[in-house]
Each structure stands twice: as structure tokens, then as C-alpha cells.
């Protein structure tokens, strides 16, 4: 842990005090800055500071250490500005960042950049705008002449940069003036590359103060309005909503103007009453999370089986930090989570509830909200930067002792975590691929729990092999739930042979007879259907029937996916798009056809097969908006959608009473992906999506369309035989040295020149071979997709012995050698990407 004393006096030197500052840039160490005497008394570890970096850049950094040793390599610049009176980041977070940078082979500045919301990082690109809630005539703060100059300028301009403010005031730096204006709530800061700060504002109405102070004045008002029916009615409605006779203090807050208008009053009547001084109209900035209040928390009762599982989890927690809850789909894991959260919150500790992605949060957040109300904060990528800052501040202040969020939630400023729950812990969405740090949130959460001395509960119906292995090795506790909650039955599985139906001419629009019959039966019974296909777009690719030409991305080594909406072909790696060609670019033929099927095409096919059905699609294309998932799921839950077609989003945690049929369009595509985890992923995805069917009394049906119904993996899925499938797969992994028996590190070498990328990769392999540890090095090989965004990619896979300090030592040497390699002029422009525990 960090020292309690602020100043590190282990080495004294001339020249006063210095601060080591973490900067959001990919550099291997903290930079040292001189602390001015006037700031010395205010400095604390974890505060944000504004500093010069390089010739022109101004960045926000975090104070990581304070000492009296000046840097030897350069002259320390002074700190520009302290941005906080209290720390924004606590010492435990800095320790966690340090661990993450070392474990995942990146720099602490890259971790900081990922951890802090943009609203907490200012730079030379930062700008200011007038606070929409600022009234120059009612402000309680006096403005000095320089502050007034900036405010006057903002009356005519929407925004000003820091640099423009300095020029306007003829100062080298205007930071202290801007800081004062922020403190006086006159301006707001935003980042040029992000959206402006847009506070949530309500227009409110209240009765003028004179009618509250004098009862006679209010009575006189009623007499005055007695012949003006609409205005009198408006006044009466207001008094019904705000009982000022009983509680006159309620008038100060007034009512939301929108609510007043919804009662039937016209905007013109309100405007007239404001004009003549009966009402006052004012604006109020409100929290985006004020709507999470719950008057009567919903009580959760556990069944006997759930209670036994919860007691088993608590018993394991007596001896072990981490427990794996292996409960089949529909077994009632969420109720156990809720009970454990209640106990931890009652003890005064914090709880972090991790979910793999936003698709899952909608239903679970609603369930948790009914229990925990305003104690709960929600944190995910679809939130605006302003909302993320608000949750960060809510955790700091203690307003949100419970946070439900995605992988980035592990960076929030917790100071007393008691429990971390990682739901659906097997999900690949927990792995961050780009940019650095390329962490796995499940593994990072276990370390975060260790630092806080908190318990970690991993939950899944299909655990990752790594977690199940750790549980069988008794590193984790293991609790298993083999039955569904209540009277719910496991679904019936049907293996529907695509090739057999094709021979018999029963295959219509890529659907087998069995799938069509089950969908029709569900529609006849007014039940719902989920169709799963893990590929979005209309068709995976387009080709020429004459010569076989396939349009490819100009910047990546992949074919373009055809999207019928917009009639364009898109690259799902770099975003490149172009219109569907009218003729072949190779031979000139007009015989251009689409091949394969994505969710868009399946949606179209189903609408032709079942014209009476209401069909919707859930994939990245239909859920880009902030509330896209939520609206779709609400519609589905209300019964406004009969068939929901989707990618892996539909496999995760959805719980709907009326879903009785699940169809998997092309199971073989999941199974035969070129990855040693393909079998594990196929088992997980098919089991998870199958678990959406028949979650109440009625038994559901799962139709798996396949060209190989005899494949043993399908029998394991149908029987729900996870353990035997795990043992079979693990035998192969052990024989061929794959995780969890070894530690894997993948290094990608990228450059716009193919030859330089290949030479750099080969040179790095020669250097890695010289590291004296037990290891296997594979490659360099051209990546599966050899070029992305105009960069050629070669990959090196290192398999390390897990024993003792081998991985840690190898990582240190790897980073040292990459640094040396980039010092060579030939390889300086190469990008080396290190991925520890690649997904």
C-alpha cells in the first residue's frame, strides 16, 4: 500500500519539492514537475494537475508521488495549475493502474487515459462555453475585469479555446482566470474532440414570492382572476401540485413546466401569467440520475435451492477470495446476486456489478433499480461523457455505493469495495482489444478485489475454461446450480439437417422445414421467437457469377459485406464503404450476386415466409443510438415484436415470458472458426441463446440448423454436459500447450510497408529467443487478416511456462527489447502491439 506520509524524503536534494505526474500518453514513466511554494500546502496524491508537456501541449496529469529529488535528465517545469481541491483518484487506483501496466505490457499513462472519462482530462484542445444555467444578473459572485472580458466575448461566440482566452487577455496563460470562472459556475469546459457539456435542464414554474409572503395577496389574486377562467384554472392546478398553504417552502422548487402543460394548460396561458408577474419561469440543472428513486424497494425471496447456493457461496468466501457460480440458464443467479449485494451494502461497503455489454444492462438494470433505487449508478459506453463524469463523482462522494457497468467500470474511484460480481464471466466482451491496456475485465476485477480485500463472484451458465480450471484446482470456490428456477423446464433441442432438406427440396430461403413449422406454431399461439445469426449485414460478400471476382476493401485484406439498407458494401474493420457495383470490375459481367446471409437478409427472408409477423433486428446497425437496445427490448417485452433476429446480442441474459422458440441459422459457422477456442465458444453461444427459450412453465424449442448433425459437440450441448465436454477439450489443450496450461502472449507487428513489417517481426523473434526462460515461440506469420487500415500485420505467439516468475520476467525483457528495437532508425515507425492473454 502507499505510505501515509505525503512527502517522500528518502533522498533530499537542493531545489525544493517535486511531483511525479502520470500523463495520458504512451511513455514508460511518470514525468517530474516542480511544485511552486504557494501550491505546496494543497498538493495531494491523486489530484489532477495541468502541466506543459513538450513544446506546446498542455495536458491533465495525476499526481502519483511527491518528493525532493529533481530529475537528472531534464530541468523540471513548474506545475501550471491544480485542478482539484480534493483528489479525483485514490492511491488504490494508482496501485491498480501500476499493476495493469506491468501485467498487460503497456504504460501507466495509457491506463490513465482509458481510466479517466474525457470530461476529467483537459488539454490544449480544451475549450470553454457559457454555463447555460448562468445568469449574470443573479450571480452571487463578483467578476473581476478580466473575467468579464471573457464573459462578454462568450456572449457573441459559442466557444473559446484556452489559447484564445490567453490572447484576449494578453496573458501567457489564462488557466487561473478560467479556473475561477468555473468555480463561479459561469463557464463550462469541454474537449474539442468530445461533445460540449450539455447539462440536463428543466424549465420550471413557480408562484411569485410576493404571493407566498402575504396571504392577502394570494386571495386578491384569486379575485382578480375570477373572470379569467383559463388563468384561474392554471393557478388552481399549480396549487394542487404544490400545496403552499401546508408547505410554503415547496414553492421555491416549483414544478416542471412540461408537467404543468400536460395537465391541460396552454403554453400561451402560462406565458401570460409569467408576463404579468404571477408566475416566475426559471431553469434548473438536474442530475441525469434523479429518476432512479424507488419509494418502496422490491423484496426478493429466494427458493430453497437458491438459498442453499447462497449459503455455499458465503461458506467458500470464508476461505477463498473468488467463487465461481456455475448455474444453468434460468436457474435464478440474479436473485442470489441481489441478496449478496444487499448484505454488503448494509455492512457499509461498495459493490461493483460487471456486465459484458450494454445489451445485457437494460433488463438487469431495471431489476436492480427496483431494489436499490438511487443507491445505484450505471456506467457504460453509450453514456455521454457528462454522464460518466457524474457517475465518477457519485462514487467519489458516496452517492452510488453500487455501480452496475461494463468493463471500464473497474476504473471508477472505489475506496471500500466489499464485493465484485462478474456476470456472464465467460463473455469475450470483457476483453479490451484496442487501444491499450488490452485487459480482461474478469481477471482485472480479481486483482481489484485483492487490492480492496473484497470478495469476487464469477457467474455463468457456461464458464470459461480458465475459470472452471481454477475452480477444479481449488484456487476458486465452486457452486453449481443444475436446475431452472421454479417450474421452468429446459428446452427441447432439434438438430435440423440443412443438406438433407436441400436434397428433398424442403429448404426455403435458407430455412429448414422444422424451423419454419416451429416458428409458425409459435405465431399461431401468439408466442415469440428469437433467431440467432452471428453475422450482421445482408450478405457476407458479393461475387461475379462469371469469373468469381469478389469486391474487397481498399485498406484491409477482407471482402466487403453487403448492406441492403443504403445499397452499399462496407468493411467491418475500417468503415470503408462503396456502392454496390453494377458490373464486374474484372470481366465486365452484370451477373453480380450476393453470397451467404447476415441478419439483414434473414430479416427479409422471414418477412417473406411469415408476412403476418412483426419482425425486428438487433445488431450493431440497429442499436447505434444511445437507447437503441432499450427501445427494442421494451417493444419485444411488450409483445409488439413477434420475431427478433439478432447477432450474439440476443444470446445474453434476455428473459422474456413468451419466447418459446429459438432458431440458430448456421451453427457450423461458429464451430469451424480458426481458433483453438472455437469449440468452447460454440458450446457457450449455442447454450446461451438456447437458454432464452421456455423460461416459464411452457417448454421451449431450440432448432439448430447444421450441415453436420452427427458432430459430437451438438450432443454435449443437447445433454447440457458441460463437464465432459470441458474434460475432452482440456485434454487437447494440454497436449498442444494452450491456456490455461501455459501463459500466452501475442505480439502483432504492423507497418504500411510489407517488407519492413516482416523484417521487424523476424528481428523481434531473434531477440525473444535470447531470453532464457522456458517458452515456445510460433511465427512470425502473416495475420489471419493480413492488412487492416493500410497496415500489414505479422503475428508472433509466445507460450510461456506458468511457473514461478517466468511470465513477469519475460514481459519485462519483451518491453525492453521492443524499446531498443524502436530506437533503431529502420524499425522506428513500426507499431508493436502486445496482447497478454489474447482473446
C-alpha positions, 0 to 999 in steps of 0.5 A: 500500500502507499505510505501515509506520509505525503512527502517522500524524503528518502533522498533530499536534494537542493531545489525544493519539492517535486511531483511525479505526474502520470500523463495520458500518453504512451511513455514508460514513466511518470514525468517530474514537475516542480511544485511552486511554494504557494501550491505546496500546502494543497498538493495531494496524491491523486489530484489532477494537475495541468502541466506543459508537456513538450513544446506546446501541449498542455495536458491533465496529469495525476499526481502519483508521488511527491518528493525532493529529488529533481530529475537528472535528465531534464530541468523540471517545469513548474506545475501550471495549475491544480485542478482539484481541491480534493483528489479525483483518484485514490492511491488504490487506483494508482496501485491498480493502474501500476499493476495493469501496466506491468501485467498487460505490457503497456504504460501507466499513462495509457491506463490513465487515459482509458481510466479517466472519462474525457470530461476529467482530462483537459488539454490544449484542445480544451475549450470553454462555453457559457454555463447555460444555467448562468445568469449574470444578473443573479450571480452571487459572485463578483467578476473581476475585469478580466473575467468579464472580458471573457464573459462578454466575448462568450456572449457573441461566440459559442466557444473559446479555446484556452489559447484564445482566452490567453490572447484576449487577455494578453496573458501567457496563460489564462488557466487561473482566470478560467479556473475561477470562472468555473468555480463561479459556475459561469463557464463550462469546459469541454474537449474539442474532440468530445461533445460540449457539456450539455447539462440536463435542464428543466424549465420550471414554474413557480408562484411569485414570492410576493404571493407566498409572503402575504396571504392577502395577496394570494386571495386578491389574486384569486379575485382578480382572476375570477373572470379569467377562467383559463388563468384561474384554472392554471393557478388552481392546478399549480396549487394542487401540485404544490400545496403552499398553504401546508408547505410554503417552502415547496414553492421555491422548487416549483414544478416542471413546466412540461408537467404543468402543460400536460395537465391541460394548460396552454403554453400561451396561458402560462406565458401570460401569467409569467408576463404579468408577474404571477408566475416566475419561469426559471431553469434548473440543472438536474442530475441525469440520475434523479429518476432512479428513486424507488419509494418502496424497494422490491423484496426478493425471496429466494427458493430453497435451492437458491438459498442453499447456493447462497449459503455455499457461496458465503461458506467458500468466501470464508476461505477463498477470495473468488467463487465461481457460480456455475448455474444453468440458464434460468436457474435464478443467479440474479436473485442470489446476486441481489441478496449478496449485494444487499448484505454488503451494502448494509455492512457499509461497503461498495459493490461493483456489478460487471456486465459484458455489454450494454445489451445485457444492462437494460433488463438487469438494470431495471431489476436492480433499480427496483431494489436499490433505487438511487443507491445505484449508478450505471456506467457504460459506453453509450453514456455521454461523457457528462454522464460518466463524469457524474457517475465518477463523482457519485462514487467519489462522494458516496452517492452510488455505493453500487455501480452496475457497468461494463468493463471500464467500470473497474476504473471508477474511484472505489475506496471500500469495495466489499464485493465484485460480481462478474456476470456472464464471466465467460463473455469475450466482451470483457476483453479490451482489444484496442487501444491499450491496456488490452485487459480482461475485465474478469481477471482485472476485477480479481486483482481489484478485489485483492487490492480492496480485500473484497470478495469476487463472484464469477457467474455463468451458465457456461464458464470459461475454461480458465475459470472452471480450471481454477475452480477444479484446482481449488484456487476458486470456490465452486457452486453449481446450480443444475436446475431452472428456477421454479417450474421452468423446464429446459428446452427441447433441442432439434438438430435440423439437417440443412443438406438433407432438406436441400436434397428433398427440396424442403429448404426455403430461403435458407430455412429448414422445414422444422424451423419454419413449422416451429416458428409458425406454431409459435405465431399461431399461439401468439408466442415469440421467437428469437433467431440467432445469426452471428453475422450482421449485414445482408450478405457476407460478400458479393461475387461475379457469377462469371469469373468469381471476382469478389469486391474487397476493401481498399485498406484491409485484406477482407471482402466487403459485406453487403448492406441492403439498407443504403445499397452499399458494401462496407468493411467491418474493420475500417468503415470503408464503404462503396456502392454496390457495383453494377458490373464486374470490375474484372470481366465486365459481367452484370451477373453480380450476386450476393453470397451467404446471409447476415441478419439483414437478409434473414430479416427479409427472408422471414418477412417473406415466409411469415408476412403476418409477423412483426419482425425486428433486428438487433445488431450493431446497425440497429442499436447505434443510438444511445437507447437503441437496445432499450427501445427494442427490448421494451417493444419485444417485452411488450409483445409488439415484436413477434420475431427478433433476429439478432447477432450474439446480442440476443444470446445474453441474459434476455428473459422474456415470458413468451419466447418459446422458440429459438432458431440458430441459422448456421451453427457450423459457422461458429464451430469451424472458426480458426481458433483453438477456442472455437469449440468452447465458444460454440458450446457457450453461444449455442447454450446461451441463446438456447437458454432464452427459450421456455423460461416459464412453465411452457417448454421451449424449442431450440432448432439448430440448423447444421450441415453436420448433425452427427458432430459430437459437440451438438450432443454435449450441448443437447445433454447440457454436459458441460463437464465432459465436454470441458474434460475432452477439450482440456485434454487437447489443450494440454497436449498442444500447450494452450491456456490455461496450461501455459501463459500466452502472449501475442505480439502483432507487428504492423507497418504500411510497408510489407517488407519492413513489417516482416523484417521487424517481426523476424528481428523481434523473434531473434531477440525473444529467443535470447531470453532464457526462460522456458517458452515456445515461440510460433511465427512470425506469420502473416495475420489471419487478416493480413492488412487492416487500415493500410497496415500489414500485420505479422503475428508472433505467439509466445507460450510461456511456462506458468511457473514461478516468475517466468511470465513477469520476467519475460514481459519485462525483457519483451518491453525492453527489447521492443524499446531498443528495437524502436530506437533503431532508425529502420524499425522506428515507425513500426507499431508493436502491439502486445496482447497478454492473454489474447482473446 
